[in-house]
């Protein structure tokens, strides 16, 4: 007989930041590959760092990195390592619109001295700015008690 499912608790700030660090390292590797693919189109020359086309291209890579994982199980690799999962606050699966809104708001949440993330500490539901406006949340998953130790 299975135990009744309980509502998972919101993920804490430090675990969320830990997952973000893991994902940032993976994303940087994808950016290196993405820029390497472009080098032949620019005769092997490096692109100007403030090129708006390059910045847009890197933002698209970042969005699709996060959105693909969030649409396929609600977990990036960093979130999986920290046992976190993205959930919809509304009934039903998370939509592409919610993911885009979440991604676009996560950028200023981090760039404004992390205030959007620190908001978790004062919000009564432990939601960041991008959680609140995209109507999503990150929850802490429980350890599997039936896992066999070797």
PyMOL commands that set and color helices and strands:
alter all, ss='L'
color gray80, all
select helices_A, chain A and resi 13-42+52-71+77-81+96-111+115-121+129-134
alter helices_A, ss='H'
color red, helices_A
select strands_A, chain A and resi 84-88+136-140
alter strands_A, ss='S'
color yellow, strands_A
deselect
rebuild
show_as cartoon
